[in-house]
Amino acid sequence: MKNLKKLMLFLFVAVLTSCSNSSDEDLGLSGEGTLTAKVDGQTWSSLKATVSATVSNNVLAIQGSTSNGEYIRFNIMNYTGVGTYKTGDNLSNVNSISYGTIDPIASWMSTFNIGSGTIEITEDTATTVTGTFTFTGINANANNSTKTVTEGSFS
């Protein structure tokens, strides 16, 4: 099972890197946004200058980080705009949400059939992507420890 999870993660990364070609319709925003949440009940907020959103080849990628290297990142594959997207609900679902740290290096993730999460896009314009998210991420490298992220919002 551990090898299957590694294979799924490898395939997920391969899909993301293969989607790096951009088109004239791509949306790339950074530096003016907000990304906030509660991580295991503690308030978390990214630096405004680290928030970025990109839509390329029908993939929405949003991320933000703090000054101490904590980050929240999510990717929606087959992105179609305003709506609700799930993570962690089945093996064929490659949408993902993750929370991670650099000291120590660790990440908790919801993707495929690992963890559970919801991303709701409430607005998608030429200059803004806005929405909310919540998830329970699992760290397979730390005895399947979990992080619960609630009250997530981004713009």
Secondary structure, DSSP 8 states (H G I E B T S, - for coil): -HHHHHHHHHHHHHHHHHT----TT-EEEESS--EEEEETTEEEE--GGG-EEEEETTEEEEEEE-TTS-EEEEEETT--SSEEEEESS-TT---EEEEEEETTEEEEEEETTBSEEEEEEEEE-SS-EEEEEEEEEEETTTTTEEEEEEEEEE-
